[in-house]
């Protein structure tokens, strides 16, 4: 669904040249509005710099330009394979060019056409086997080309054309979120210029300048929302004041199935103090994977129930909501607490019944997805709202749930360990509780870093686990998708796994292109041990417990951030089985060694922040940094701090209260996402 984009809801169909079919394809990659389109930033840039072919060695990758000298010859082979051969005149003489499966280019490669060739050079035969052919020529400086995330049926060229058409024709739909005072203070270009440069970089230097400007804007908008919510929270002097006693806490702890750690107990006491105060709780509970945040949430809901109020727990996915529901229902089975579930896939009749029971107070505790914040949902006396994996929800979605009921207390949970300094900035409108200590009896996951050449060892390790009837996750490498579907690698990996284990074990895949229902079905089958090896292209659902999964194998681990690897590793070791994680990497194994040394997510996070710094401008953009499109909390922390300071200054400056931009920013927070 389209998001609220600060009042600019011009649909992408209003862009010239985008028809119904293209609209559907763009929607598949999250582009609904003009604003979505122009801020669909490149995930990588290809830097094209002319190679001096005379200095190239055998099998070097080369980039050269020139003019087609001969009519291309098309050779066809079996199984749909074809090859184009032609000669190219360059400043360094004539060179032969071959390219496979580009028969469709033959008619465009006429004599005299200027082309850029990228490929491997066979010096002995003076032939380039091209991986790509681009039309045009290289200048004296490096040519920087944008590469976008696409989907099947939508090429990089299509996306670039749509973006540039929108920048040219739909300027009124592009909103600049930087107030003029800061544009002048930092000598920023206007937004349209910055967008043009980011999508069509003339030089690397200009690209970096424009990126800084767009990052600042994104972080300014985010920090304005955080600061606004903080100021609004300060105005709320009256929350729900309870009278929870030590005896209530003792009763609560006896109900829980595990002995709590000191960190868990401290977090519960902090929450209890918030619930007993007249102020409104606004707290984030940060805990490493498997640290037992859910137990703290359950205790909080029980204490809230003893005070006579309803609780709501919102999870980002149905499968996680159902898991929470089953666990919580089991813990409360011997009490009078009425626990219910509300998710999108339920029938209208089921939902209607739940709405009625929430309104008349029959339901004490409701667990669900974003279905909990639909307009139809009315609570009788909602006292506590808990949001699981809060970074998966937008600021607006969280605010909507918080507004249900009469000023309920709010607890956010996050399994993404963030160093305290960063947490206090990002969650500047909240109090922070941290759980670092692991529950007793939980075995740390043993981690091994392996080179590609050691794959045989890895397969043997996998076979040992499978013989014990244990299950295995396999993560396919991050895909740099352009014209190609992101299924290539996962399908190749499935073929390899089938070759090794397919005769004896059930193997299946889950990937980002699947519908939610299909993903949930496969995850459910994996939980029920109907699948032995699950191959995934995506980060497996955070928090989904499969106690029988004892091994995680991650290919091309060097292409993931350390924190992401730690999150993935946390999917195993959920039960009593000793578990292991294998990181397979072609390179950069030094960086991965910390994963062998420690299971402490906070330590790994600190290291990740240090190591990755500004990030590689021309590398793969990591997902999961809040919901930012171009900025990164890690790499752009200095910009974030400045944006935080400036946005607060702008918010508190009463002389700007009539600014259209300020009204727009506030309206976007108060409206639904």
Residue pairs with C-beta under 8 A, 6 or more apart in sequence:
1 32
2 9
2 11
2 32
2 33
2 36
3 32
3 33
3 36
3 394
3 673
4 396
4 668
4 671
4 672
4 673
5 33
5 35
5 36
5 175
5 668
6 35
6 175
6 177
6 221
6 664
6 665
6 667
6 668
7 175
7 664
7 667
7 668
8 33
8 34
8 35
8 173
8 174
8 175
9 33
10 33
10 34
10 35
10 170
10 173
11 23
11 32
11 33
11 34
12 18
12 23
12 26
12 31
12 32
12 33
12 34
12 36
12 37
12 162
12 166
13 20
13 23
14 34
14 170
14 173
15 34
15 37
15 162
15 165
15 166
15 169
15 170
16 165
16 169
17 161
17 162
17 165
18 26
18 162
18 165
21 153
22 154
22 158
22 162
25 151
25 153
25 154
26 32
26 37
26 154
26 162
28 151
29 40
29 149
29 150
29 151
29 154
30 36
31 37
31 40
33 173
34 166
34 170
34 173
34 174
35 173
35 174
35 175
37 162
37 163
37 166
38 163
38 166
38 167
38 170
38 174
38 195
38 199
39 195
39 629
39 630
40 148
40 149
40 159
40 163
40 629
41 198
41 199
41 214
41 629
41 630
42 146
42 147
42 148
42 198
42 199
43 147
43 148
43 149
43 480
43 620
43 621
44 147
44 480
44 618
44 619
44 620
44 621
45 144
45 145
45 146
45 147
45 201
45 207
45 617
45 618
46 144
46 145
46 147
47 142
47 143
47 144
47 145
47 204
47 618
48 63
48 116
48 118
48 134
48 138
48 142
48 143
48 144
48 145
49 63
49 138
49 142
49 143
50 63
50 64
50 65
50 138
51 60
51 62
51 63
51 64
52 92
53 62
53 64
53 90
53 92
53 95
53 121
54 92
56 62
56 121
56 123
57 123
58 121
58 122
58 123
58 124
59 120
59 121
59 122
59 123
60 120
60 121
60 123
61 118
61 119
61 120
61 121
62 117
62 118
62 119
62 120
62 121
62 128
63 116
63 117
63 118
63 138
64 88
64 90
64 92
64 95
64 116
64 117
64 128
65 90
65 114
65 115
65 116
65 117
65 136
65 137
65 138
66 88
66 89
66 90
66 91
66 95
66 114
66 115
66 117
67 88
67 89
67 111
67 112
67 113
67 114
67 115
68 86
68 87
68 88
68 109
68 110
68 111
68 112
68 113
68 115
69 86
69 87
69 88
69 89
69 94
69 111
70 86
70 87
70 111
71 86
71 110
71 111
72 84
72 85
72 86
72 105
72 106
72 109
73 84
73 85
73 86
74 82
74 83
74 84
74 103
74 106
75 82
75 83
75 84
75 85
76 82
76 103
77 83
80 101
81 100
81 101
82 100
82 101
82 102
82 103
83 98
83 99
83 100
83 101
84 97
84 98
84 99
84 102
84 103
84 105
84 106
84 109
85 96
85 97
85 98
86 96
86 97
86 109
87 94
87 95
87 96
87 97
88 94
88 95
88 96
88 97
88 115
88 117
88 128
95 126
95 127
95 128
96 125
96 126
96 127
96 128
97 117
97 119
97 127
97 128
97 130
97 133
98 127
98 128
98 129
98 130
99 105
99 119
99 129
99 130
99 131
99 133
100 129
102 133
105 133
108 135
109 115
109 133
113 135
114 135
114 136
114 137
115 133
115 134
115 135
115 136
115 137
116 133
116 134
116 135
116 136
116 137
116 138
116 143
117 128
117 130
117 132
117 133
118 130
118 131
118 132
118 133
118 134
119 128
119 129
119 130
119 131
119 132
120 128
120 129
120 131
121 127
121 128
122 128
122 129
134 145
141 203
142 203
142 204
144 201
144 202
144 203
144 204
144 207
146 156
146 160
146 198
146 199
146 200
146 201
147 156
147 480
147 482
148 156
148 159
148 160
148 482
149 481
150 156
150 158
150 159
150 481
150 482
150 483
151 481
151 485
151 513
152 485
155 482
155 483
156 482
156 483
160 199
163 199
164 199
164 200
166 173
166 174
167 174
167 192
167 195
167 196
167 199
171 192
174 191
174 192
174 195
175 191
175 664
176 183
176 190
176 191
176 217
176 661
177 217
177 220
177 221
177 661
177 665
178 188
178 191
178 213
178 216
178 217
178 220
179 650
179 656
179 659
179 661
179 662
181 650
182 188
182 216
182 220
182 646
182 650
183 190
186 213
186 216
188 194
188 213
188 216
189 197
189 209
189 210
189 213
191 213
191 214
191 217
193 210
194 210
194 213
194 214
195 210
195 214
197 206
197 207
197 209
197 210
198 207
198 210
198 211
198 214
198 630
201 207
201 210
204 617
207 617
208 617
211 617
211 630
212 639
214 630
215 630
215 631
215 636
215 639
216 639
216 642
216 643
218 628
218 629
218 630
218 631
219 628
219 631
219 636
219 639
219 640
219 643
219 644
220 643
220 646
220 647
221 665
222 395
222 626
222 628
222 643
223 428
223 640
223 643
223 644
223 647
223 648
224 647
224 650
224 651
224 665
225 395
225 665
225 668
225 669
226 395
226 426
226 427
226 428
226 429
226 644
227 428
227 429
227 644
227 647
227 648
227 651
228 651
228 665
228 666
228 669
229 395
229 399
229 429
229 669
230 428
230 429
231 651
231 652
233 280
233 282
233 429
236 279
236 280
236 407
237 278
237 279
238 278
238 280
238 407
239 277
239 278
239 279
239 280
239 281
239 407
239 409
240 275
240 280
240 307
240 309
240 383
240 406
240 407
240 408
240 409
241 276
241 277
241 278
242 275
242 276
242 303
242 304
242 307
242 309
242 383
243 276
243 307
244 272
244 275
244 276
244 303
244 306
244 307
248 303
248 306
249 268
249 269
249 272
249 303
251 306
252 268
252 299
252 302
252 303
252 306
253 260
253 299
255 302
255 331
255 332
255 335
256 295
256 298
256 299
256 331
257 331
258 292
258 295
258 439
258 440
259 440
260 268
260 292
260 295
260 439
261 291
261 292
261 435
261 437
261 438
261 439
261 440
262 437
263 287
263 291
263 434
263 435
263 436
263 437
264 291
264 292
264 295
264 296
264 435
264 437
264 439
266 433
267 285
267 296
267 433
267 434
267 435
268 296
268 299
268 300
270 283
270 431
270 433
271 281
271 283
271 285
271 296
271 299
271 300
271 303
271 411
271 433
272 303
274 281
274 283
274 409
274 431
275 281
275 300
275 303
275 304
275 307
275 384
275 409
280 407
280 408
280 409
280 410
281 409
281 410
281 411
281 431
282 409
282 410
282 429
282 430
282 431
283 410
283 411
283 412
283 430
283 431
283 432
283 433
284 390
284 411
284 412
284 413
284 414
284 423
284 427
284 430
284 431
284 432
284 433
285 293
285 296
285 297
285 411
285 412
285 413
285 414
285 433
285 435
286 414
286 416
286 417
286 418
286 423
286 432
286 433
286 434
286 435
287 293
287 296
287 413
287 414
287 415
287 417
287 434
287 435
287 436
288 415
288 417
288 435
288 436
288 438
288 570
288 600
288 601
288 602
289 415
289 566
289 567
289 569
289 570
289 601
290 438
290 439
290 442
290 570
290 573
290 574
291 435
291 436
291 437
291 438
291 439
292 435
292 438
292 439
293 413
293 415
293 435
294 324
294 327
294 388
294 413
296 435
297 313
297 386
297 388
297 411
297 413
298 328
298 331
300 311
300 384
300 386
300 411
301 311
301 313
301 328
301 365
301 384
301 386
302 332
302 337
304 310
304 311
304 383
304 384
304 409
305 311
305 337
305 364
305 365
307 383
308 381
308 383
309 381
309 382
309 383
309 384
309 408
310 358
310 361
310 363
310 364
310 365
310 366
310 379
310 380
310 381
310 382
310 383
310 384
310 405
311 364
311 365
311 366
311 382
311 383
311 384
311 385
311 386
312 365
312 366
312 367
312 368
312 372
312 379
312 382
312 384
312 385
312 386
312 401
312 404
312 408
313 321
313 324
313 328
313 365
313 366
313 367
313 368
313 386
313 387
313 388
314 321
314 368
314 369
314 370
314 372
314 373
314 385
314 386
314 387
314 388
314 393
314 401
315 321
315 324
315 367
315 368
315 369
315 388
315 389
315 543
316 369
316 388
316 389
316 392
316 393
316 542
317 369
317 516
317 520
317 541
318 343
318 344
318 345
318 369
318 516
318 520
319 519
319 520
319 523
319 524
319 541
319 544
320 388
320 389
320 541
320 542
320 543
320 544
321 341
321 343
321 367
321 368
321 369
322 341
322 343
323 543
323 544
323 545
324 367
324 388
325 339
325 341
325 367
328 339
328 365
328 367
329 339
332 339
332 365
337 364
337 365
338 357
338 362
338 363
338 364
338 365
339 363
339 364
339 365
339 366
339 367
340 354
340 357
340 358
340 363
340 365
340 366
340 367
341 366
341 367
341 368
342 351
342 354
342 366
342 367
342 368
342 369
342 371
342 372
342 377
343 368
343 369
343 371
344 369
344 370
344 371
345 517
346 354
346 371
351 371
351 376
354 363
354 366
355 376
355 377
355 378
356 362
357 363
358 366
358 377
358 378
358 379
358 380
359 378
359 379
359 380
360 380
361 380
361 381
366 372
370 393
370 397
371 377
372 401
372 404
373 397
373 400
373 401
373 404
377 404
378 404
379 404
379 405
381 405
381 406
382 404
382 405
382 406
382 408
383 405
383 408
383 409
384 408
384 409
384 410
384 411
385 401
385 402
385 404
385 405
385 408
385 409
385 410
385 411
386 410
386 411
386 412
386 413
387 393
387 398
387 401
387 410
387 411
387 412
387 413
388 413
388 543
389 413
389 414
389 415
389 542
389 543
390 398
390 412
390 413
390 414
391 414
391 416
391 624
391 626
391 627
392 542
394 627
394 673
395 669
395 673
396 668
396 669
396 671
396 672
396 673
397 673
398 410
398 412
399 669
399 670
400 672
400 673
402 408
402 410
412 427
412 430
415 542
415 543
415 567
415 570
416 563
416 567
416 624
417 563
417 566
417 601
417 602
417 604
417 605
418 426
418 605
418 633
419 602
419 605
419 606
419 609
420 432
420 434
422 609
422 633
422 637
423 432
424 432
425 637
425 640
425 641
425 644
426 626
426 633
426 640
428 644
434 602
436 600
436 602
438 444
438 599
441 576
442 573
443 573
443 576
443 578
443 579
444 573
444 599
445 552
445 569
445 570
445 572
445 573
445 579
445 580
445 581
445 599
446 578
446 579
446 580
446 581
447 569
447 580
447 581
447 582
447 583
447 595
447 596
447 599
448 580
448 581
448 582
448 583
448 596
449 557
449 583
449 585
449 589
449 592
449 593
449 595
449 596
450 457
450 458
450 582
450 583
450 584
450 585
451 584
451 585
451 586
451 589
452 584
452 585
452 586
454 584
455 584
458 553
458 582
458 584
459 500
461 551
461 580
461 582
462 472
462 500
462 501
462 533
462 551
462 553
463 500
463 501
465 471
465 472
465 550
465 551
465 580
466 472
466 501
466 504
466 505
466 532
466 533
468 550
469 529
469 548
470 548
470 549
470 550
470 551
470 577
471 526
471 529
471 531
471 532
471 533
471 534
471 546
471 548
471 549
471 550
471 551
472 532
472 533
472 534
472 549
472 550
472 551
472 552
472 553
473 533
473 534
473 536
473 540
473 549
473 551
473 552
473 553
473 568
473 571
473 572
474 493
474 497
474 533
474 534
474 535
474 536
474 553
474 554
474 555
475 535
475 536
475 537
475 540
475 552
475 553
475 554
475 555
475 568
476 489
476 490
476 493
476 535
476 536
476 537
476 555
477 489
477 555
477 556
477 559
478 556
478 559
478 560
478 620
479 486
479 488
479 489
479 537
480 620
485 513
486 511
486 512
486 513
486 537
487 511
487 513
487 537
489 537
490 509
490 511
490 535
490 536
490 537
491 509
493 535
493 555
494 507
494 509
494 535
497 507
497 533
497 535
498 507
501 507
501 532
501 533
505 532
505 533
506 530
506 531
506 532
506 533
507 531
507 532
507 533
507 534
507 535
508 522
508 525
508 526
508 531
508 533
508 534
508 535
509 522
509 534
509 535
509 536
509 537
510 519
510 522
510 523
510 534
510 535
510 536
510 537
510 538
510 540
511 536
511 537
511 538
512 537
512 538
514 522
522 531
522 534
523 541
523 544
525 531
526 534
526 546
526 549
527 544
527 545
527 546
529 548
534 540
539 564
539 567
539 568
539 623
539 624
540 568
540 571
542 567
544 571
545 574
546 571
546 574
547 574
547 575
547 576
547 577
548 575
548 577
549 571
549 572
549 574
549 579
550 572
550 573
550 577
550 578
550 579
550 580
551 572
551 579
551 580
551 581
551 582
552 568
552 569
552 571
552 572
552 579
552 580
552 581
552 582
553 581
553 582
553 584
554 560
554 565
554 568
554 581
554 582
554 583
554 584
555 584
556 584
556 585
556 586
557 565
557 583
557 584
557 585
557 592
558 585
558 586
558 587
558 588
558 589
558 591
558 592
559 620
560 568
560 622
561 608
561 612
561 622
562 591
562 592
562 594
562 595
562 604
562 605
562 607
562 608
562 611
563 601
563 604
563 605
563 608
563 624
564 622
564 624
565 583
565 592
565 595
566 595
566 601
566 604
566 605
568 581
569 581
569 595
569 599
570 601
572 579
572 580
572 581
573 579
581 595
583 592
583 595
585 592
591 611
594 603
594 604
594 607
595 604
598 604
608 634
609 634
612 634
612 635
613 634
613 635
614 635
614 636
615 621
615 622
615 632
615 634
615 635
622 632
625 631
625 632
625 633
625 634
626 633
631 639
631 640
633 640
650 656
650 662
651 662
656 662
